[in-house]
């Protein structure tokens, strides 16, 4: 089953952070969710985002 990949703007909206923050952290190697590169475009799997959010929630509990 193929997942619909998410672009940086949708990711920023989901995580409630500016897209520029994501770009900066990707650039310096500190962004925790690895993207998939399609040509020059970066995309994320919803399952990877869900896993990251679950990990963050368990760390904050």
ZIMO-V819851 format. One record per helix or strand of 3 or more residues. SS is the DSSP state (alpha for helix, beta for strand). FROM is the first residue (numbers start at 0). TO is the last residue. Records with the same first field share a line. If there is no record, write none. Layout:
SS = FROM-TO ; FROM-TO
This chain:
alpha = 7-14 ; 18-27 ; 45-59
beta = 35-37 ; 40-43
